[in-house]
Amino acid sequence: LRLEKDKCVLKKTLDKVEHDRLITEDIIRSWDRAEIDRQFRRVEEENVALQRQIENLQAILNESEHQHAQRLIDFNTRNRRETEAETARIRSSQTAAERALEAREKAHRARVKGLEDQ
């Protein structure tokens, strides 16, 4: 009888210890799950922050590309104007030189004709 009682007490103690162990494992698993959830939320927040940073950098890059393209357009426009102005100046100089040469040739022909007529 005593042995049966001890056996029963030990069985209850073993059941209680097993129950406590299961509860402890559940608590540990829930802590792990909670920690995983916290880390997951932290990673999600970091992803959102990084996505915002990417969007900001993309906007900065787009603006820089736009400014660069505008500077190229301005440079090419200014360069074309300068080239056209230089071409016009050279043509004007060439025309003036041709007129001066024609005037000298005309004067020379008149002089030769005048000398021939003498």
Secondary structure, DSSP 8 states (H G I E B T S, - for coil): -HHHHHHHHHHHHHHHHHHHHHHHHHHHHHHHHHHHHHHHHHHHHHHHHHHHHHHHHHHHHHHHHHHHHHHHHHHHHHHHHHHHHHHHHHHHHHHHHHHHHHHHHHHHHHHHHHHHH-
